[in-house]
Amino acid sequence: PAILLAWLRPHVGKLLAPVVLYALVLTGMGWRASEMWLVTADLPAILATVGSLLFLVSDSVLAVDRFLPGAVGGRRDRLVLSTYFGGQLLIAWSIIGLSPGV
């Protein structure tokens, strides 16, 4: 995310503060999921980690497309939808796996 932020920074204009804040939130999500995986090494943690990474890819593609129009090209929709829904599915499965009695 830091490299992506540095690349996009000249193009975000007045949205710099919200973009940086959102990037920090996404980074925190990925960090917490990865930390859980390193601590527990169980399937729900792996699902949450991979899901959060896919979600990060999805939002990164959207950010590049928003601030650098044409940089992603015609692949945007397929990239965003597959990584977004794949990430959400894995995160949901990780929650189901973490819930007692399910």
N, C-alpha and C positions, 0 to 999 in steps of 0.2 A: 503493500500500500504506500510506503514512503516514496518509492520510485515513481509509482503512478501519480501520486500527489505532486511530486516535483515536475513531472512531465506536463501535467494539466494546469499547474498553478498559473502560468501566464494567460490562460484562456478562461478561467472561472470568474474573473472580475469581482463584482460585489458579493458573489456567493462563496468567497474563499472561506469565511468562518464556518458556515453550515457544512460545506464540503469537508473541511478538516474535521469537524466534530463527528460527522457521519463516518468518515474513514476511521476515526478512533473507536467508535462504537463497533464497527465491523471487525476491526483488528482485535478488540477485546473479546468479541464473540469467538473468533478463531483461536485466540490464545487460550481462553478458558476451556474450550472443547479439546484442544490439543493437550493441555495440562491434565485434564481428566483422563485422557487416553494414556498419557505417560504414567499416571498414578495407578489407574485401575487395570489397564490393558484388557478391558472386556469389550464385548461386541457393541453394546450401546454407546460406549465412548468412541469407538472407531467410527460408528455410523454418524455420530454428532460431529466428529472432526471432519470427515469427508463431506458431510452435508454442509457444514459451515464454509469449507473451502469452495464448494460448488456455488454457494450463495455469494461468496466474495467474488468469484469469477463473473457471475451474472451481473452484479452491480458494477463491477469494473468495466465490463463491456458497455453497459448503459452509460456510464460516466464518460468513457472515451467517445461514444457516439454523440452524446449531448454536447460536449465541449470541443470536440474535433470532428465536426460533421464529415462524413465520407471516409473516415479512417478505418472503420470496421467493414464498410461495404455491405453487400447483400447478405452476408452471413449473420448479421446482427440478430434477426428474429430467431433463427435456429439456435444460435449460441445462447441467447438470453433465456429462451423458453426451456431448453433442455437442461441447462445448468440450474436455473431457478427451481423448476419443478423437481428435478432430481435432488437438489439440495434440501428442499422442503420435505420431500418424501423421507429422505434419510434422517433428517432431524426428528420428524414425527415418529419414525420407527425407533429412534433412540429413546424417545420419551416413553413410548409404550414398553420398551424393554427395561426401563428404569423404574416403572411403576410397580409397586408390590401387588401381588395377587392377579396380575394380568397374564 
